[in-house]
């Protein structure tokens, strides 16, 4: 299983409502793309985020499912929206979750 974690940083002009819309669009990808086991997205509430204000976690059964997700038109449409509303930076970490035996 693959865990995909992304943190997003936006400009000061990006509103909370715009960030929530980005999170909603990210969460909706589970209905648009095969191979997503779970997807969560939401706005940060802590003071430890170093300016990253939106988080995303996605679980995929295989690396191939993750590789299909990133360039897909559905995912790229959400990325385009985030750039339109002021995306400044993102940080991603992807790792394999060991199977329990």
N, CA, C and O of each residue as an XYZ file, in Angstrom:
404
protein
N       0.850     -1.170      0.000
C       0.000      0.000      0.000
C       0.900      1.239      0.000
O       1.971      1.238      0.608
N       0.459      2.285     -0.682
C       1.225      3.519     -0.811
C       0.514      4.659     -0.077
O      -0.696      4.836     -0.213
N       1.266      5.415      0.689
C       0.759      6.616      1.360
C       1.380      7.831      0.676
O       2.600      7.928      0.544
N       0.535      8.743      0.250
C       0.946      9.984     -0.432
C       0.507     11.129      0.471
O      -0.682     11.280      0.753
N       1.470     11.944      0.930
C       1.181     13.057      1.831
C       1.679     14.336      1.183
O       2.823     14.404      0.734
N       0.822     15.351      1.133
C       1.212     16.628      0.535
C       0.787     17.769      1.455
O      -0.313     17.761      2.008
N       1.673     18.746      1.611
C       1.374     19.984      2.323
C       1.389     21.110      1.300
O       2.244     21.138      0.414
N       0.443     22.040      1.419
C       0.318     23.146      0.474
C       0.451     24.482      1.194
O      -0.091     24.675      2.282
N       1.178     25.396      0.570
C       1.338     26.750      1.091
C       0.738     27.709      0.060
O       1.005     27.594     -1.137
N      -0.072     28.650      0.536
C      -0.748     29.607     -0.330
C      -0.313     31.033     -0.011
O       0.250     31.304      1.050
N      -0.581     31.924     -0.933
C      -0.267     33.337     -0.715
C      -1.194     33.911      0.351
O      -2.215     33.314      0.694
N      -0.829     35.061      0.861
C      -1.646     35.729      1.881
C      -3.009     36.146      1.345
O      -3.943     36.337      2.124
N      -3.136     36.288      0.043
C      -4.414     36.718     -0.540
C      -5.420     35.569     -0.678
O      -6.601     35.813     -0.924
N      -4.964     34.320     -0.523
C      -5.865     33.170     -0.632
C      -6.762     33.108      0.593
O      -6.282     33.148      1.726
N      -8.061     33.011      0.364
C      -9.015     33.004      1.478
C      -9.215     31.599      2.038
O      -8.898     30.602      1.389
N      -9.742     31.547      3.242
C     -10.083     30.270      3.856
C     -11.109     29.510      3.032
O     -11.041     28.286      2.922
N     -12.057     30.231      2.456
C     -13.084     29.593      1.623
C     -12.458     28.969      0.375
O     -12.868     27.889     -0.051
N     -11.482     29.635     -0.204
C     -10.809     29.076     -1.380
C     -10.024     27.819     -1.010
O     -10.018     26.843     -1.759
N      -9.369     27.848      0.140
C      -8.631     26.664      0.591
C      -9.585     25.508      0.868
O      -9.281     24.359      0.546
N     -10.734     25.805      1.463
C     -11.717     24.755      1.723
C     -12.253     24.181      0.416
O     -12.506     22.980      0.326
N     -12.427     25.018     -0.586
C     -12.859     24.530     -1.898
C     -11.786     23.626     -2.503
O     -12.112     22.606     -3.111
N     -10.521     23.983     -2.346
C      -9.432     23.124     -2.832
C      -9.468     21.768     -2.128
O      -9.314     20.729     -2.770
N      -9.670     21.779     -0.811
C      -9.751     20.527     -0.052
C     -10.939     19.698     -0.522
O     -10.824     18.479     -0.657
N     -12.069     20.332     -0.772
C     -13.260     19.614     -1.254
C     -12.978     18.966     -2.605
O     -13.340     17.812     -2.835
N     -12.326     19.719     -3.504
C     -12.005     19.176     -4.828
C     -11.030     18.013     -4.729
O     -11.157     17.028     -5.455
N     -10.061     18.124     -3.835
C      -9.129     17.013     -3.633
C      -9.860     15.773     -3.123
O      -9.650     14.674     -3.636
N     -10.712     15.946     -2.120
C     -11.445     14.807     -1.561
C     -12.343     14.153     -2.606
O     -12.553     12.940     -2.577
N     -12.874     14.955     -3.530
C     -13.788     14.435     -4.545
C     -13.079     13.523     -5.548
O     -13.741     12.764     -6.257
N     -11.766     13.582     -5.620
C     -11.028     12.735     -6.566
C     -11.282     11.251     -6.343
O     -11.128     10.456     -7.270
N     -11.669     10.864     -5.130
C     -11.967      9.455     -4.873
C     -13.125      8.970     -5.735
O     -13.227      7.777     -6.020
N     -13.997      9.884     -6.153
C     -15.136      9.538     -7.004
C     -14.790      9.620     -8.485
O     -15.563      9.156     -9.324
N     -13.664     10.190     -8.813
C     -13.298     10.413    -10.204
C     -12.191      9.491    -10.704
O     -12.107      9.219    -11.902
N     -11.350      9.012     -9.810
C     -10.190      8.219    -10.211
C     -10.205      6.846     -9.549
O     -10.409      6.739     -8.339
N      -9.991      5.801    -10.336
C      -9.878      4.472     -9.727
C      -8.542      4.349     -8.992
O      -7.597      5.083     -9.280
N      -8.474      3.437     -8.064
C      -7.217      3.162     -7.388
C      -6.963      3.975     -6.142
O      -5.880      3.877     -5.564
N      -7.920      4.777     -5.704
C      -7.767      5.510     -4.442
C      -8.522      4.742     -3.369
O      -9.730      4.533     -3.478
N      -7.812      4.326     -2.340
C      -8.438      3.619     -1.222
C      -9.065      4.617     -0.257
O     -10.194      4.432      0.198
N      -8.316      5.683      0.050
C      -8.793      6.697      0.994
C      -8.140      8.018      0.627
O      -6.995      8.055      0.178
N      -8.879      9.098      0.821
C      -8.327     10.428      0.588
C      -8.894     11.376      1.639
O     -10.098     11.391      1.897
N      -8.008     12.165      2.241
C      -8.399     13.149      3.249
C      -7.690     14.458      2.931
O      -6.529     14.453      2.522
N      -8.371     15.560      3.113
C      -7.766     16.877      2.898
C      -8.457     17.868      3.818
O      -9.663     17.781      4.048
N      -7.685     18.810      4.340
C      -8.262     19.812      5.211
C      -7.269     20.899      5.572
O      -6.067     20.786      5.329
N      -7.811     21.961      6.162
C      -6.998     23.109      6.549
C      -6.322     22.872      7.901
O      -6.911     22.305      8.821
N      -5.095     23.315      7.991
C      -4.328     23.219      9.223
C      -4.938     24.124     10.300
O      -5.453     25.203     10.007
N      -4.867     23.661     11.544
C      -5.314     24.496     12.655
C      -4.212     24.733     13.686
O      -4.405     25.497     14.631
N      -3.061     24.088     13.513
C      -1.997     24.241     14.509
C      -1.070     25.405     14.157
O      -1.161     25.993     13.079
N      -0.184     25.718     15.091
C       0.785     26.793     14.870
C       2.149     26.244     14.449
O       3.123     26.995     14.402
N       2.233     24.957     14.147
C       3.511     24.322     13.830
C       3.708     24.084     12.339
O       4.616     23.339     11.970
N       2.918     24.669     11.482
C       2.875     24.299     10.063
C       3.909     24.991      9.182
O       4.041     24.635      8.011
N       4.641     25.961      9.705
C       5.644     26.706      8.945
C       5.067     27.302      7.659
O       5.738     27.364      6.629
N       3.802     27.741      7.744
C       3.168     28.408      6.619
C       2.376     27.503      5.693
O       1.661     27.993      4.820
N       2.489     26.194      5.864
C       1.692     25.264      5.057
C       0.308     25.182      5.690
O       0.171     24.855      6.869
N      -0.707     25.480      4.902
C      -2.034     25.650      5.497
C      -3.066     24.620      5.059
O      -4.201     24.646      5.537
N      -2.691     23.712      4.156
C      -3.623     22.678      3.701
C      -2.860     21.372      3.600
O      -1.739     21.337      3.091
N      -3.464     20.304      4.082
C      -2.827     18.996      4.027
C      -3.664     18.000      3.260
O      -4.890     18.105      3.206
N      -2.981     17.019      2.659
C      -3.638     15.968      1.879
C      -2.969     14.637      2.189
O      -1.742     14.554      2.245
N      -3.768     13.600      2.388
C      -3.262     12.239      2.450
C      -4.089     11.385      1.501
O      -5.315     11.488      1.464
N      -3.407     10.542      0.735
C      -4.085      9.634     -0.191
C      -3.440      8.264     -0.041
O      -2.216      8.147      0.034
N      -4.273      7.229      0.002
C      -3.778      5.853      0.032
C      -4.147      5.149     -1.265
O      -5.276      5.224     -1.750
N      -3.146      4.462     -1.805
C      -3.310      3.694     -3.037
C      -2.907      2.242     -2.770
O      -2.040      1.989     -1.934
N      -3.518      1.297     -3.462
C      -3.109     -0.094     -3.260
C      -1.727     -0.395     -3.837
O      -1.014     -1.244     -3.302
N      -1.330      0.291     -4.928
C      -0.050     -0.002     -5.580
C       0.636      1.285     -6.043
O       0.010      2.341     -6.135
N       1.932      1.174     -6.332
C       2.672      2.292     -6.898
C       2.099      2.683     -8.260
O       2.072      3.863     -8.608
N       1.646      1.699     -9.024
C       1.064      1.975    -10.343
C      -0.174      2.862    -10.220
O      -0.384      3.744    -11.053
N      -0.990      2.641     -9.197
C      -2.169      3.488     -8.981
C      -1.742      4.915     -8.669
O      -2.350      5.869     -9.155
N      -0.696      5.066     -7.859
C      -0.189      6.403     -7.546
C       0.371      7.063     -8.799
O       0.134      8.249     -9.030
N       1.106      6.315     -9.606
C       1.688      6.854    -10.834
C       0.614      7.296    -11.830
O       0.843      8.214    -12.618
N      -0.547      6.654    -11.802
C      -1.663      7.057    -12.665
C      -2.326      8.340    -12.152
O      -2.780      9.169    -12.941
N      -2.376      8.494    -10.843
C      -3.057      9.613    -10.189
C      -2.432     10.962    -10.531
O      -3.137     11.894    -10.918
N      -1.116     11.068    -10.390
C      -0.437     12.364    -10.510
C      -0.657     13.058    -11.850
O      -1.018     14.234    -11.851
N      -0.461     12.396    -12.994
C      -0.643     13.096    -14.271
C      -2.086     13.108    -14.787
O      -2.355     13.684    -15.841
N      -3.009     12.487    -14.065
C      -4.376     12.384    -14.570
C      -4.998     13.770    -14.771
O      -4.706     14.693    -14.009
N      -5.843     13.921    -15.777
C      -6.507     15.213    -16.005
C      -7.335     15.685    -14.800
O      -7.422     16.884    -14.536
N      -7.929     14.754    -14.084
C      -8.745     15.103    -12.919
C      -7.886     15.726    -11.822
O      -8.256     16.744    -11.238
N      -6.740     15.110    -11.548
C      -5.832     15.644    -10.534
C      -5.235     16.966    -10.994
O      -5.137     17.911    -10.210
N      -4.838     17.039    -12.248
C      -4.237     18.259    -12.765
C      -5.216     19.432    -12.753
O      -4.802     20.583    -12.610
N      -6.508     19.148    -12.900
C      -7.520     20.211    -12.810
C      -7.546     20.818    -11.415
O      -7.702     22.031    -11.272
N      -7.394     19.991    -10.383
C      -7.358     20.503     -9.012
C      -6.081     21.307     -8.784
O      -6.111     22.362     -8.150
N      -4.965     20.809     -9.300
C      -3.694     21.536     -9.179
C      -3.818     22.908     -9.855
O      -3.347     23.910     -9.318
N      -4.445     22.947    -11.016
C      -4.644     24.226    -11.723
C      -5.473     25.191    -10.890
O      -5.157     26.378    -10.813
N      -6.536     24.685    -10.264
C      -7.359     25.532     -9.401
C      -6.520     26.096     -8.253
O      -6.614     27.282     -7.935
N      -5.703     25.246     -7.635
C      -4.892     25.707     -6.506
C      -3.885     26.768     -6.951
O      -3.616     27.711     -6.208
N      -3.337     26.625     -8.133
C      -2.431     27.654     -8.652
C      -3.181     28.957     -8.894
O      -2.651     30.036     -8.629
N      -4.415     28.865     -9.398
C      -5.230     30.057     -9.646
C      -5.514     30.836     -8.371
O      -5.561     32.066     -8.388
N      -5.704     30.121     -7.261
C      -6.055     30.803     -6.011
C      -4.829     31.203     -5.197
O      -4.971     31.776     -4.117
N      -3.616     30.909     -5.697
C      -2.423     31.409     -5.025
C      -1.491     30.378     -4.427
O      -0.777     30.688     -3.473
N      -1.470     29.158     -4.956
C      -0.525     28.165     -4.461
C       0.899     28.682     -4.629
O       1.295     29.090     -5.721
N       1.662     28.662     -3.546
C       3.036     29.167     -3.539
C       4.040     28.020     -3.532
O       5.080     28.097     -4.187
N       3.727     26.944     -2.784
C       4.668     25.836     -2.640
C       3.897     24.594     -2.202
O       2.803     24.681     -1.644
N       4.492     23.452     -2.468
C       3.957     22.194     -1.944
C       5.118     21.286     -1.596
O       6.213     21.409     -2.146
N       4.864     20.387     -0.686
C       5.861     19.446     -0.210
C       5.196     18.077     -0.159
O       4.175     17.907      0.507
N       5.768     17.100     -0.858
C       5.160     15.772     -0.912
C       6.118     14.714     -0.382
O       7.334     14.800     -0.559
N       5.537     13.721      0.270
C       6.264     12.546      0.731
C       5.415     11.334      0.348
O       4.212     11.300      0.606
N       6.055     10.344     -0.269
C       5.384      9.123     -0.673
C       6.151      7.939     -0.090
O       7.375      7.867     -0.201
N       5.426      7.018      0.526
C       6.115      5.853      1.076
C       5.203      4.632      1.038
O       3.976      4.727      0.985
N       5.868      3.488      1.067
C       5.139      2.233      1.066
C       4.828      1.830      2.493
O       5.697      1.871      3.364
N       3.590      1.444      2.728
C       3.172      0.962      4.040
C       3.398     -0.554      4.050
O       2.822     -1.268      3.230
N       4.229     -1.046      4.965
C       4.497     -2.493      4.985
C       3.220     -3.281      5.290
O       2.405     -2.880      6.120
N       3.076     -4.386      4.613
C       1.919     -5.237      4.893
C       2.158     -5.993      6.194
O       3.266     -6.450      6.474
N       1.104     -6.114      6.974
C       1.192     -6.832      8.259
C       1.147     -8.322      7.984
O       0.281     -8.800      7.250
N       2.078     -9.053      8.571
C       2.091    -10.531      8.378
C       2.114    -11.220      9.705
O       2.128    -12.449      9.762
